């Protein structure tokens, strides 16, 4: 079985030196992601509490509630 191309060669010159690299094509997730229904409610894991850009504090209450549901 032969496969087709799964990427491409990139050639770059940095500081006078030629560099070659293989950049592979991204692979699809297996199994495909299902973002419908109840799963969307759990995609937001943390919420930011302080409203600041630095020294922020996050709460993981929904995530912890999900974990605690089984105990």
mmCIF file as Biopython writes it, N, C-alpha, C and O atoms, coordinates in Angstrom:
data_model
#
loop_
_atom_site.group_PDB
_atom_site.id
_atom_site.type_symbol
_atom_site.label_atom_id
_atom_site.label_alt_id
_atom_site.label_comp_id
_atom_site.label_asym_id
_atom_site.label_entity_id
_atom_site.label_seq_id
_atom_site.pdbx_PDB_ins_code
_atom_site.Cartn_x
_atom_site.Cartn_y
_atom_site.Cartn_z
_atom_site.occupancy
_atom_site.B_iso_or_equiv
_atom_site.auth_seq_id
_atom_site.auth_asym_id
_atom_site.pdbx_PDB_model_num
ATOM 1   N N  . UNK A ? 1  ? 0.836   -1.172 0.000  1.0 0.0 1  A 1 
ATOM 2   C CA . UNK A ? 1  ? 0.000   0.000  0.000  1.0 0.0 1  A 1 
ATOM 3   C C  . UNK A ? 1  ? 0.884   1.240  0.000  1.0 0.0 1  A 1 
ATOM 4   O O  . UNK A ? 1  ? 1.814   1.347  0.799  1.0 0.0 1  A 1 
ATOM 5   N N  . UNK A ? 2  ? 0.599   2.153  -0.875 1.0 0.0 2  A 1 
ATOM 6   C CA . UNK A ? 2  ? 1.371   3.390  -0.950 1.0 0.0 2  A 1 
ATOM 7   C C  . UNK A ? 2  ? 0.537   4.533  -0.432 1.0 0.0 2  A 1 
ATOM 8   O O  . UNK A ? 2  ? -0.657  4.633  -0.715 1.0 0.0 2  A 1 
ATOM 9   N N  . UNK A ? 3  ? 1.167   5.378  0.317  1.0 0.0 3  A 1 
ATOM 10  C CA . UNK A ? 3  ? 0.489   6.560  0.836  1.0 0.0 3  A 1 
ATOM 11  C C  . UNK A ? 3  ? 0.889   7.767  0.031  1.0 0.0 3  A 1 
ATOM 12  O O  . UNK A ? 3  ? 1.976   7.822  -0.545 1.0 0.0 3  A 1 
ATOM 13  N N  . UNK A ? 4  ? 0.001   8.729  -0.002 1.0 0.0 4  A 1 
ATOM 14  C CA . UNK A ? 4  ? 0.326   9.989  -0.658 1.0 0.0 4  A 1 
ATOM 15  C C  . UNK A ? 4  ? 1.208   10.838 0.239  1.0 0.0 4  A 1 
ATOM 16  O O  . UNK A ? 4  ? 1.642   10.397 1.303  1.0 0.0 4  A 1 
ATOM 17  N N  . UNK A ? 5  ? 1.464   12.041 -0.194 1.0 0.0 5  A 1 
ATOM 18  C CA . UNK A ? 5  ? 2.278   12.945 0.595  1.0 0.0 5  A 1 
ATOM 19  C C  . UNK A ? 5  ? 1.551   13.319 1.883  1.0 0.0 5  A 1 
ATOM 20  O O  . UNK A ? 5  ? 0.352   13.595 1.867  1.0 0.0 5  A 1 
ATOM 21  N N  . UNK A ? 6  ? 2.267   13.327 2.976  1.0 0.0 6  A 1 
ATOM 22  C CA . UNK A ? 6  ? 1.670   13.689 4.262  1.0 0.0 6  A 1 
ATOM 23  C C  . UNK A ? 6  ? 2.307   14.944 4.841  1.0 0.0 6  A 1 
ATOM 24  O O  . UNK A ? 6  ? 2.153   15.226 6.029  1.0 0.0 6  A 1 
ATOM 25  N N  . UNK A ? 7  ? 3.008   15.686 4.027  1.0 0.0 7  A 1 
ATOM 26  C CA . UNK A ? 7  ? 3.646   16.905 4.500  1.0 0.0 7  A 1 
ATOM 27  C C  . UNK A ? 7  ? 4.408   17.565 3.372  1.0 0.0 7  A 1 
ATOM 28  O O  . UNK A ? 7  ? 4.250   17.214 2.203  1.0 0.0 7  A 1 
ATOM 29  N N  . UNK A ? 8  ? 5.232   18.520 3.739  1.0 0.0 8  A 1 
ATOM 30  C CA . UNK A ? 8  ? 6.012   19.235 2.738  1.0 0.0 8  A 1 
ATOM 31  C C  . UNK A ? 8  ? 7.366   19.615 3.332  1.0 0.0 8  A 1 
ATOM 32  O O  . UNK A ? 8  ? 7.515   19.720 4.550  1.0 0.0 8  A 1 
ATOM 33  N N  . UNK A ? 9  ? 8.347   19.818 2.458  1.0 0.0 9  A 1 
ATOM 34  C CA . UNK A ? 9  ? 9.656   20.282 2.878  1.0 0.0 9  A 1 
ATOM 35  C C  . UNK A ? 9  ? 9.663   21.803 2.873  1.0 0.0 9  A 1 
ATOM 36  O O  . UNK A ? 9  ? 9.166   22.435 1.941  1.0 0.0 9  A 1 
ATOM 37  N N  . UNK A ? 10 ? 10.224  22.375 3.910  1.0 0.0 10 A 1 
ATOM 38  C CA . UNK A ? 10 ? 10.414  23.815 3.992  1.0 0.0 10 A 1 
ATOM 39  C C  . UNK A ? 10 ? 11.914  24.068 4.033  1.0 0.0 10 A 1 
ATOM 40  O O  . UNK A ? 10 ? 12.647  23.419 4.779  1.0 0.0 10 A 1 
ATOM 41  N N  . UNK A ? 11 ? 12.351  25.006 3.234  1.0 0.0 11 A 1 
ATOM 42  C CA . UNK A ? 11 ? 13.763  25.370 3.203  1.0 0.0 11 A 1 
ATOM 43  C C  . UNK A ? 11 ? 13.870  26.816 3.662  1.0 0.0 11 A 1 
ATOM 44  O O  . UNK A ? 11 ? 13.136  27.686 3.195  1.0 0.0 11 A 1 
ATOM 45  N N  . UNK A ? 12 ? 14.793  27.058 4.582  1.0 0.0 12 A 1 
ATOM 46  C CA . UNK A ? 12 ? 14.975  28.396 5.124  1.0 0.0 12 A 1 
ATOM 47  C C  . UNK A ? 12 ? 16.456  28.668 5.276  1.0 0.0 12 A 1 
ATOM 48  O O  . UNK A ? 12 ? 17.250  27.740 5.436  1.0 0.0 12 A 1 
ATOM 49  N N  . UNK A ? 13 ? 16.826  29.918 5.228  1.0 0.0 13 A 1 
ATOM 50  C CA . UNK A ? 13 ? 18.211  30.310 5.437  1.0 0.0 13 A 1 
ATOM 51  C C  . UNK A ? 13 ? 18.263  31.249 6.633  1.0 0.0 13 A 1 
ATOM 52  O O  . UNK A ? 13 ? 17.601  32.286 6.659  1.0 0.0 13 A 1 
ATOM 53  N N  . UNK A ? 14 ? 19.063  30.863 7.621  1.0 0.0 14 A 1 
ATOM 54  C CA . UNK A ? 14 ? 19.208  31.667 8.824  1.0 0.0 14 A 1 
ATOM 55  C C  . UNK A ? 14 ? 20.682  31.828 9.125  1.0 0.0 14 A 1 
ATOM 56  O O  . UNK A ? 14 ? 21.418  30.845 9.207  1.0 0.0 14 A 1 
ATOM 57  N N  . UNK A ? 15 ? 21.108  33.055 9.289  1.0 0.0 15 A 1 
ATOM 58  C CA . UNK A ? 15 ? 22.516  33.363 9.584  1.0 0.0 15 A 1 
ATOM 59  C C  . UNK A ? 15 ? 23.448  32.742 8.557  1.0 0.0 15 A 1 
ATOM 60  O O  . UNK A ? 15 ? 24.543  32.291 8.892  1.0 0.0 15 A 1 
ATOM 61  N N  . UNK A ? 16 ? 23.009  32.721 7.309  1.0 0.0 16 A 1 
ATOM 62  C CA . UNK A ? 16 ? 23.832  32.197 6.235  1.0 0.0 16 A 1 
ATOM 63  C C  . UNK A ? 16 ? 23.865  30.689 6.132  1.0 0.0 16 A 1 
ATOM 64  O O  . UNK A ? 16 ? 24.607  30.149 5.311  1.0 0.0 16 A 1 
ATOM 65  N N  . UNK A ? 17 ? 23.084  29.991 6.939  1.0 0.0 17 A 1 
ATOM 66  C CA . UNK A ? 17 ? 23.056  28.534 6.911  1.0 0.0 17 A 1 
ATOM 67  C C  . UNK A ? 17 ? 21.703  28.054 6.407  1.0 0.0 17 A 1 
ATOM 68  O O  . UNK A ? 17 ? 20.658  28.526 6.856  1.0 0.0 17 A 1 
ATOM 69  N N  . UNK A ? 18 ? 21.733  27.122 5.481  1.0 0.0 18 A 1 
ATOM 70  C CA . UNK A ? 18 ? 20.507  26.576 4.890  1.0 0.0 18 A 1 
ATOM 71  C C  . UNK A ? 18 ? 19.970  25.457 5.783  1.0 0.0 18 A 1 
ATOM 72  O O  . UNK A ? 18 ? 20.708  24.558 6.186  1.0 0.0 18 A 1 
ATOM 73  N N  . UNK A ? 19 ? 18.681  25.530 6.080  1.0 0.0 19 A 1 
ATOM 74  C CA . UNK A ? 19 ? 18.047  24.552 6.949  1.0 0.0 19 A 1 
ATOM 75  C C  . UNK A ? 19 ? 16.847  23.975 6.222  1.0 0.0 19 A 1 
ATOM 76  O O  . UNK A ? 19 ? 16.052  24.716 5.643  1.0 0.0 19 A 1 
ATOM 77  N N  . UNK A ? 20 ? 16.708  22.643 6.248  1.0 0.0 20 A 1 
ATOM 78  C CA . UNK A ? 20 ? 15.552  21.970 5.658  1.0 0.0 20 A 1 
ATOM 79  C C  . UNK A ? 20 ? 14.773  21.277 6.765  1.0 0.0 20 A 1 
ATOM 80  O O  . UNK A ? 20 ? 15.351  20.697 7.684  1.0 0.0 20 A 1 
ATOM 81  N N  . UNK A ? 21 ? 13.451  21.350 6.661  1.0 0.0 21 A 1 
ATOM 82  C CA . UNK A ? 21 ? 12.609  20.692 7.654  1.0 0.0 21 A 1 
ATOM 83  C C  . UNK A ? 21 ? 11.384  20.131 6.958  1.0 0.0 21 A 1 
ATOM 84  O O  . UNK A ? 21 ? 10.950  20.633 5.922  1.0 0.0 21 A 1 
ATOM 85  N N  . UNK A ? 22 ? 10.835  19.076 7.551  1.0 0.0 22 A 1 
ATOM 86  C CA . UNK A ? 22 ? 9.596   18.488 7.058  1.0 0.0 22 A 1 
ATOM 87  C C  . UNK A ? 22 ? 8.468   18.982 7.952  1.0 0.0 22 A 1 
ATOM 88  O O  . UNK A ? 22 ? 8.518   18.814 9.171  1.0 0.0 22 A 1 
ATOM 89  N N  . UNK A ? 23 ? 7.456   19.589 7.353  1.0 0.0 23 A 1 
ATOM 90  C CA . UNK A ? 23 ? 6.277   20.044 8.085  1.0 0.0 23 A 1 
ATOM 91  C C  . UNK A ? 23 ? 5.145   19.101 7.700  1.0 0.0 23 A 1 
ATOM 92  O O  . UNK A ? 23 ? 4.702   19.084 6.552  1.0 0.0 23 A 1 
ATOM 93  N N  . UNK A ? 24 ? 4.680   18.318 8.670  1.0 0.0 24 A 1 
ATOM 94  C CA . UNK A ? 24 ? 3.640   17.340 8.375  1.0 0.0 24 A 1 
ATOM 95  C C  . UNK A ? 24 ? 2.268   17.984 8.393  1.0 0.0 24 A 1 
ATOM 96  O O  . UNK A ? 24 ? 2.054   18.986 9.075  1.0 0.0 24 A 1 
ATOM 97  N N  . UNK A ? 25 ? 1.346   17.414 7.648  1.0 0.0 25 A 1 
ATOM 98  C CA . UNK A ? 25 ? -0.024  17.880 7.648  1.0 0.0 25 A 1 
ATOM 99  C C  . UNK A ? 25 ? -0.668  17.506 8.979  1.0 0.0 25 A 1 
ATOM 100 O O  . UNK A ? 25 ? -0.354  16.460 9.547  1.0 0.0 25 A 1 
ATOM 101 N N  . UNK A ? 26 ? -1.573  18.359 9.482  1.0 0.0 26 A 1 
ATOM 102 C CA . UNK A ? 26 ? -2.240  18.003 10.740 1.0 0.0 26 A 1 
ATOM 103 C C  . UNK A ? 26 ? -3.147  16.803 10.551 1.0 0.0 26 A 1 
ATOM 104 O O  . UNK A ? 26 ? -3.788  16.653 9.511  1.0 0.0 26 A 1 
ATOM 105 N N  . UNK A ? 27 ? -3.198  15.948 11.563 1.0 0.0 27 A 1 
ATOM 106 C CA . UNK A ? 27 ? -4.045  14.766 11.510 1.0 0.0 27 A 1 
ATOM 107 C C  . UNK A ? 27 ? -5.399  15.070 12.132 1.0 0.0 27 A 1 
ATOM 108 O O  . UNK A ? 27 ? -5.478  15.821 13.105 1.0 0.0 27 A 1 
ATOM 109 N N  . UNK A ? 28 ? -6.460  14.501 11.588 1.0 0.0 28 A 1 
ATOM 110 C CA . UNK A ? 28 ? -7.767  14.699 12.206 1.0 0.0 28 A 1 
ATOM 111 C C  . UNK A ? 28 ? -7.860  13.907 13.497 1.0 0.0 28 A 1 
ATOM 112 O O  . UNK A ? 28 ? -7.216  12.867 13.628 1.0 0.0 28 A 1 
ATOM 113 N N  . UNK A ? 29 ? -8.656  14.381 14.460 1.0 0.0 29 A 1 
ATOM 114 C CA . UNK A ? 29 ? -8.799  13.618 15.695 1.0 0.0 29 A 1 
ATOM 115 C C  . UNK A ? 29 ? -9.540  12.314 15.446 1.0 0.0 29 A 1 
ATOM 116 O O  . UNK A ? 29 ? -10.488 12.263 14.661 1.0 0.0 29 A 1 
ATOM 117 N N  . UNK A ? 30 ? -9.099  11.269 16.119 1.0 0.0 30 A 1 
ATOM 118 C CA . UNK A ? 30 ? -9.748  9.965  15.997 1.0 0.0 30 A 1 
ATOM 119 C C  . UNK A ? 30 ? -10.180 9.530  17.379 1.0 0.0 30 A 1 
ATOM 120 O O  . UNK A ? 30 ? -9.309  9.374  18.235 1.0 0.0 30 A 1 
ATOM 121 N N  . UNK A ? 31 ? -11.417 9.329  17.661 1.0 0.0 31 A 1 
ATOM 122 C CA . UNK A ? 31 ? -12.578 9.561  16.820 1.0 0.0 31 A 1 
ATOM 123 C C  . UNK A ? 31 ? -12.832 11.058 16.669 1.0 0.0 31 A 1 
ATOM 124 O O  . UNK A ? 31 ? -12.317 11.855 17.455 1.0 0.0 31 A 1 
ATOM 125 N N  . UNK A ? 32 ? -13.624 11.449 15.663 1.0 0.0 32 A 1 
ATOM 126 C CA . UNK A ? 32 ? -13.897 12.880 15.465 1.0 0.0 32 A 1 
ATOM 127 C C  . UNK A ? 32 ? -14.541 13.484 16.716 1.0 0.0 32 A 1 
ATOM 128 O O  . UNK A ? 32 ? -15.311 12.827 17.417 1.0 0.0 32 A 1 
ATOM 129 N N  . UNK A ? 33 ? -14.207 14.743 16.974 1.0 0.0 33 A 1 
ATOM 130 C CA . UNK A ? 33 ? -14.766 15.420 18.136 1.0 0.0 33 A 1 
ATOM 131 C C  . UNK A ? 33 ? -16.250 15.672 17.953 1.0 0.0 33 A 1 
ATOM 132 O O  . UNK A ? 33 ? -16.687 16.109 16.889 1.0 0.0 33 A 1 
ATOM 133 N N  . UNK A ? 34 ? -17.022 15.396 18.991 1.0 0.0 34 A 1 
ATOM 134 C CA . UNK A ? 34 ? -18.458 15.675 18.987 1.0 0.0 34 A 1 
ATOM 135 C C  . UNK A ? 34 ? -18.698 16.809 19.968 1.0 0.0 34 A 1 
ATOM 136 O O  . UNK A ? 34 ? -18.672 16.601 21.181 1.0 0.0 34 A 1 
ATOM 137 N N  . UNK A ? 35 ? -18.933 18.017 19.447 1.0 0.0 35 A 1 
ATOM 138 C CA . UNK A ? 35 ? -19.110 19.181 20.294 1.0 0.0 35 A 1 
ATOM 139 C C  . UNK A ? 35 ? -20.568 19.566 20.447 1.0 0.0 35 A 1 
ATOM 140 O O  . UNK A ? 35 ? -20.877 20.723 20.728 1.0 0.0 35 A 1 
ATOM 141 N N  . UNK A ? 36 ? -21.452 18.628 20.268 1.0 0.0 36 A 1 
ATOM 142 C CA . UNK A ? 36 ? -22.869 18.933 20.386 1.0 0.0 36 A 1 
ATOM 143 C C  . UNK A ? 36 ? -23.399 18.465 21.735 1.0 0.0 36 A 1 
ATOM 144 O O  . UNK A ? 36 ? -22.771 17.651 22.412 1.0 0.0 36 A 1 
ATOM 145 N N  . UNK A ? 37 ? -24.531 18.974 22.108 1.0 0.0 37 A 1 
ATOM 146 C CA . UNK A ? 37 ? -25.222 18.502 23.295 1.0 0.0 37 A 1 
ATOM 147 C C  . UNK A ? 37 ? -24.546 18.866 24.597 1.0 0.0 37 A 1 
ATOM 148 O O  . UNK A ? 37 ? -23.997 19.959 24.736 1.0 0.0 37 A 1 
ATOM 149 N N  . UNK A ? 38 ? -24.585 17.950 25.551 1.0 0.0 38 A 1 
ATOM 150 C CA . UNK A ? 38 ? -24.134 18.196 26.913 1.0 0.0 38 A 1 
ATOM 151 C C  . UNK A ? 38 ? -22.631 18.439 26.999 1.0 0.0 38 A 1 
ATOM 152 O O  . UNK A ? 38 ? -22.169 19.067 27.952 1.0 0.0 38 A 1 
ATOM 153 N N  . UNK A ? 39 ? -21.863 17.960 26.034 1.0 0.0 39 A 1 
ATOM 154 C CA . UNK A ? 39 ? -20.418 18.131 26.087 1.0 0.0 39 A 1 
ATOM 155 C C  . UNK A ? 39 ? -20.035 19.598 26.075 1.0 0.0 39 A 1 
ATOM 156 O O  . UNK A ? 39 ? -19.044 19.971 26.702 1.0 0.0 39 A 1 
ATOM 157 N N  . UNK A ? 40 ? -20.788 20.442 25.381 1.0 0.0 40 A 1 
ATOM 158 C CA . UNK A ? 40 ? -20.464 21.862 25.316 1.0 0.0 40 A 1 
ATOM 159 C C  . UNK A ? 40 ? -20.510 22.514 26.691 1.0 0.0 40 A 1 
ATOM 160 O O  . UNK A ? 40 ? -19.798 23.491 26.924 1.0 0.0 40 A 1 
ATOM 161 N N  . UNK A ? 41 ? -21.316 22.009 27.598 1.0 0.0 41 A 1 
ATOM 162 C CA . UNK A ? 41 ? -21.402 22.583 28.936 1.0 0.0 41 A 1 
ATOM 163 C C  . UNK A ? 41 ? -20.120 22.374 29.726 1.0 0.0 41 A 1 
ATOM 164 O O  . UNK A ? 41 ? -19.864 23.121 30.670 1.0 0.0 41 A 1 
ATOM 165 N N  . UNK A ? 42 ? -19.310 21.391 29.378 1.0 0.0 42 A 1 
ATOM 166 C CA . UNK A ? 42 ? -18.110 21.084 30.133 1.0 0.0 42 A 1 
ATOM 167 C C  . UNK A ? 42 ? -16.835 21.551 29.452 1.0 0.0 42 A 1 
ATOM 168 O O  . UNK A ? 42 ? -15.746 21.291 29.964 1.0 0.0 42 A 1 
ATOM 169 N N  . UNK A ? 43 ? -16.930 22.234 28.308 1.0 0.0 43 A 1 
ATOM 170 C CA . UNK A ? 43 ? -15.732 22.696 27.628 1.0 0.0 43 A 1 
ATOM 171 C C  . UNK A ? 43 ? -15.069 23.845 28.376 1.0 0.0 43 A 1 
ATOM 172 O O  . UNK A ? 43 ? -13.846 23.977 28.319 1.0 0.0 43 A 1 
ATOM 173 N N  . UNK A ? 44 ? -15.822 24.669 29.063 1.0 0.0 44 A 1 
ATOM 174 C CA . UNK A ? 44 ? -15.247 25.752 29.850 1.0 0.0 44 A 1 
ATOM 175 C C  . UNK A ? 44 ? -14.915 25.178 31.222 1.0 0.0 44 A 1 
ATOM 176 O O  . UNK A ? 44 ? -15.803 24.971 32.048 1.0 0.0 44 A 1 
ATOM 177 N N  . UNK A ? 45 ? -13.635 24.925 31.457 1.0 0.0 45 A 1 
ATOM 178 C CA . UNK A ? 45 ? -13.211 24.257 32.674 1.0 0.0 45 A 1 
ATOM 179 C C  . UNK A ? 45 ? -12.990 25.269 33.792 1.0 0.0 45 A 1 
ATOM 180 O O  . UNK A ? 45 ? -13.362 25.014 34.937 1.0 0.0 45 A 1 
ATOM 181 N N  . UNK A ? 46 ? -12.393 26.404 33.475 1.0 0.0 46 A 1 
ATOM 182 C CA . UNK A ? 46 ? -12.062 27.381 34.509 1.0 0.0 46 A 1 
ATOM 183 C C  . UNK A ? 46 ? -12.700 28.722 34.181 1.0 0.0 46 A 1 
ATOM 184 O O  . UNK A ? 46 ? -12.865 29.083 33.016 1.0 0.0 46 A 1 
ATOM 185 N N  . UNK A ? 47 ? -13.054 29.452 35.233 1.0 0.0 47 A 1 
ATOM 186 C CA . UNK A ? 47 ? -13.511 30.822 35.033 1.0 0.0 47 A 1 
ATOM 187 C C  . UNK A ? 47 ? -12.604 31.742 35.822 1.0 0.0 47 A 1 
ATOM 188 O O  . UNK A ? 47 ? -12.179 31.420 36.932 1.0 0.0 47 A 1 
ATOM 189 N N  . UNK A ? 48 ? -12.318 32.875 35.242 1.0 0.0 48 A 1 
ATOM 190 C CA . UNK A ? 48 ? -11.407 33.831 35.831 1.0 0.0 48 A 1 
ATOM 191 C C  . UNK A ? 48 ? -12.190 34.726 36.786 1.0 0.0 48 A 1 
ATOM 192 O O  . UNK A ? 48 ? -13.256 35.226 36.426 1.0 0.0 48 A 1 
ATOM 193 N N  . UNK A ? 49 ? -11.682 34.934 37.989 1.0 0.0 49 A 1 
ATOM 194 C CA . UNK A ? 49 ? -12.425 35.646 39.023 1.0 0.0 49 A 1 
ATOM 195 C C  . UNK A ? 49 ? -12.014 37.099 39.215 1.0 0.0 49 A 1 
ATOM 196 O O  . UNK A ? 49 ? -12.837 37.906 39.647 1.0 0.0 49 A 1 
ATOM 197 N N  . UNK A ? 50 ? -10.779 37.460 38.911 1.0 0.0 50 A 1 
ATOM 198 C CA . UNK A ? 50 ? -10.262 38.768 39.298 1.0 0.0 50 A 1 
ATOM 199 C C  . UNK A ? 50 ? -10.509 39.871 38.278 1.0 0.0 50 A 1 
ATOM 200 O O  . UNK A ? 50 ? -10.588 41.040 38.654 1.0 0.0 50 A 1 
ATOM 201 N N  . UNK A ? 51 ? -10.633 39.533 36.995 1.0 0.0 51 A 1 
ATOM 202 C CA . UNK A ? 51 ? -10.786 40.558 35.964 1.0 0.0 51 A 1 
ATOM 203 C C  . UNK A ? 51 ? -9.495  41.293 35.649 1.0 0.0 51 A 1 
ATOM 204 O O  . UNK A ? 51 ? -9.524  42.350 35.018 1.0 0.0 51 A 1 
ATOM 205 N N  . UNK A ? 52 ? -8.370  40.756 36.076 1.0 0.0 52 A 1 
ATOM 206 C CA . UNK A ? 52 ? -7.070  41.384 35.842 1.0 0.0 52 A 1 
ATOM 207 C C  . UNK A ? 52 ? -6.351  40.685 34.698 1.0 0.0 52 A 1 
ATOM 208 O O  . UNK A ? 52 ? -6.742  39.600 34.268 1.0 0.0 52 A 1 
ATOM 209 N N  . UNK A ? 53 ? -5.284  41.331 34.209 1.0 0.0 53 A 1 
ATOM 210 C CA . UNK A ? 53 ? -4.458  40.707 33.185 1.0 0.0 53 A 1 
ATOM 211 C C  . UNK A ? 53 ? -3.303  39.919 33.795 1.0 0.0 53 A 1 
ATOM 212 O O  . UNK A ? 53 ? -2.782  38.991 33.176 1.0 0.0 53 A 1 
ATOM 213 N N  . UNK A ? 54 ? -2.904  40.292 35.015 1.0 0.0 54 A 1 
ATOM 214 C CA . UNK A ? 54 ? -1.815  39.593 35.706 1.0 0.0 54 A 1 
ATOM 215 C C  . UNK A ? 54 ? -2.308  39.127 37.062 1.0 0.0 54 A 1 
ATOM 216 O O  . UNK A ? 54 ? -3.278  39.659 37.602 1.0 0.0 54 A 1 
ATOM 217 N N  . UNK A ? 55 ? -1.628  38.123 37.606 1.0 0.0 55 A 1 
ATOM 218 C CA . UNK A ? 55 ? -1.953  37.582 38.930 1.0 0.0 55 A 1 
ATOM 219 C C  . UNK A ? 55 ? -3.423  37.186 39.024 1.0 0.0 55 A 1 
ATOM 220 O O  . UNK A ? 55 ? -4.102  37.489 40.005 1.0 0.0 55 A 1 
ATOM 221 N N  . UNK A ? 56 ? -3.892  36.516 38.002 1.0 0.0 56 A 1 
ATOM 222 C CA . UNK A ? 56 ? -5.297  36.134 37.953 1.0 0.0 56 A 1 
ATOM 223 C C  . UNK A ? 56 ? -5.575  34.923 38.830 1.0 0.0 56 A 1 
ATOM 224 O O  . UNK A ? 56 ? -4.683  34.126 39.122 1.0 0.0 56 A 1 
ATOM 225 N N  . UNK A ? 57 ? -6.824  34.802 39.241 1.0 0.0 57 A 1 
ATOM 226 C CA . UNK A ? 57 ? -7.282  33.670 40.041 1.0 0.0 57 A 1 
ATOM 227 C C  . UNK A ? 57 ? -8.395  32.988 39.268 1.0 0.0 57 A 1 
ATOM 228 O O  . UNK A ? 57 ? -9.303  33.650 38.768 1.0 0.0 57 A 1 
ATOM 229 N N  . UNK A ? 58 ? -8.330  31.669 39.168 1.0 0.0 58 A 1 
ATOM 230 C CA . UNK A ? 58 ? -9.310  30.898 38.420 1.0 0.0 58 A 1 
ATOM 231 C C  . UNK A ? 58 ? -10.087 29.988 39.360 1.0 0.0 58 A 1 
ATOM 232 O O  . UNK A ? 58 ? -9.563  29.538 40.379 1.0 0.0 58 A 1 
ATOM 233 N N  . UNK A ? 59 ? -11.340 29.724 39.007 1.0 0.0 59 A 1 
ATOM 234 C CA . UNK A ? 59 ? -12.174 28.788 39.762 1.0 0.0 59 A 1 
ATOM 235 C C  . UNK A ? 59 ? -12.518 27.620 38.849 1.0 0.0 59 A 1 
ATOM 236 O O  . UNK A ? 59 ? -12.856 27.812 37.681 1.0 0.0 59 A 1 
ATOM 237 N N  . UNK A ? 60 ? -12.431 26.432 39.378 1.0 0.0 60 A 1 
ATOM 238 C CA . UNK A ? 60 ? -12.706 25.215 38.638 1.0 0.0 60 A 1 
ATOM 239 C C  . UNK A ? 60 ? -13.940 24.509 39.196 1.0 0.0 60 A 1 
ATOM 240 O O  . UNK A ? 60 ? -13.983 23.279 39.236 1.0 0.0 60 A 1 
ATOM 241 N N  . UNK A ? 61 ? -14.945 25.277 39.628 1.0 0.0 61 A 1 
ATOM 242 C CA . UNK A ? 61 ? -16.066 24.696 40.352 1.0 0.0 61 A 1 
ATOM 243 C C  . UNK A ? 61 ? -16.874 23.690 39.541 1.0 0.0 61 A 1 
ATOM 244 O O  . UNK A ? 61 ? -17.267 22.660 40.090 1.0 0.0 61 A 1 
ATOM 245 N N  . UNK A ? 62 ? -17.138 23.937 38.264 1.0 0.0 62 A 1 
ATOM 246 C CA . UNK A ? 62 ? -17.909 22.983 37.459 1.0 0.0 62 A 1 
ATOM 247 C C  . UNK A ? 62 ? -17.128 21.698 37.246 1.0 0.0 62 A 1 
ATOM 248 O O  . UNK A ? 62 ? -17.704 20.610 37.252 1.0 0.0 62 A 1 
ATOM 249 N N  . UNK A ? 63 ? -15.835 21.815 37.059 1.0 0.0 63 A 1 
ATOM 250 C CA . UNK A ? 63 ? -14.978 20.657 36.872 1.0 0.0 63 A 1 
ATOM 251 C C  . UNK A ? 63 ? -14.947 19.812 38.153 1.0 0.0 63 A 1 
ATOM 252 O O  . UNK A ? 63 ? -15.069 18.588 38.102 1.0 0.0 63 A 1 
ATOM 253 N N  . UNK A ? 64 ? -14.785 20.472 39.282 1.0 0.0 64 A 1 
ATOM 254 C CA . UNK A ? 64 ? -14.753 19.750 40.547 1.0 0.0 64 A 1 
ATOM 255 C C  . UNK A ? 64 ? -16.113 19.118 40.860 1.0 0.0 64 A 1 
ATOM 256 O O  . UNK A ? 64 ? -16.174 18.022 41.416 1.0 0.0 64 A 1 
ATOM 257 N N  . UNK A ? 65 ? -17.196 19.805 40.506 1.0 0.0 65 A 1 
ATOM 258 C CA . UNK A ? 65 ? -18.527 19.231 40.725 1.0 0.0 65 A 1 
ATOM 259 C C  . UNK A ? 65 ? -18.727 17.980 39.871 1.0 0.0 65 A 1 
ATOM 260 O O  . UNK A ? 65 ? -19.353 17.018 40.314 1.0 0.0 65 A 1 
ATOM 261 N N  . UNK A ? 66 ? -18.201 17.993 38.661 1.0 0.0 66 A 1 
ATOM 262 C CA . UNK A ? 66 ? -18.285 16.835 37.787 1.0 0.0 66 A 1 
ATOM 263 C C  . UNK A ? 66 ? -17.507 15.656 38.381 1.0 0.0 66 A 1 
ATOM 264 O O  . UNK A ? 66 ? -17.976 14.518 38.359 1.0 0.0 66 A 1 
ATOM 265 N N  . UNK A ? 67 ? -16.322 15.939 38.909 1.0 0.0 67 A 1 
ATOM 266 C CA . UNK A ? 67 ? -15.529 14.875 39.516 1.0 0.0 67 A 1 
ATOM 267 C C  . UNK A ? 67 ? -16.165 14.352 40.798 1.0 0.0 67 A 1 
ATOM 268 O O  . UNK A ? 67 ? -16.116 13.154 41.077 1.0 0.0 67 A 1 
ATOM 269 N N  . UNK A ? 68 ? -16.759 15.248 41.574 1.0 0.0 68 A 1 
ATOM 270 C CA . UNK A ? 68 ? -17.367 14.858 42.843 1.0 0.0 68 A 1 
ATOM 271 C C  . UNK A ? 68 ? -18.669 14.089 42.647 1.0 0.0 68 A 1 
ATOM 272 O O  . UNK A ? 68 ? -19.116 13.414 43.575 1.0 0.0 68 A 1 
ATOM 273 N N  . UNK A ? 69 ? -19.284 14.166 41.486 1.0 0.0 69 A 1 
ATOM 274 C CA . UNK A ? 69 ? -20.563 13.511 41.244 1.0 0.0 69 A 1 
ATOM 275 C C  . UNK A ? 69 ? -20.432 11.994 41.360 1.0 0.0 69 A 1 
ATOM 276 O O  . UNK A ? 69 ? -21.401 11.329 41.728 1.0 0.0 69 A 1 
ATOM 277 N N  . UNK A ? 70 ? -19.282 11.440 41.063 1.0 0.0 70 A 1 
ATOM 278 C CA . UNK A ? 70 ? -19.108 10.006 41.114 1.0 0.0 70 A 1 
ATOM 279 C C  . UNK A ? 70 ? -18.661 9.467  42.459 1.0 0.0 70 A 1 
ATOM 280 O O  . UNK A ? 70 ? -18.519 8.256  42.622 1.0 0.0 70 A 1 
ATOM 281 N N  . UNK A ? 71 ? -18.436 10.346 43.426 1.0 0.0 71 A 1 
ATOM 282 C CA . UNK A ? 71 ? -17.941 9.876  44.722 1.0 0.0 71 A 1 
ATOM 283 C C  . UNK A ? 71 ? -19.007 9.907  45.779 1.0 0.0 71 A 1 
ATOM 284 O O  . UNK A ? 71 ? -18.750 9.542  46.926 1.0 0.0 71 A 1 
#
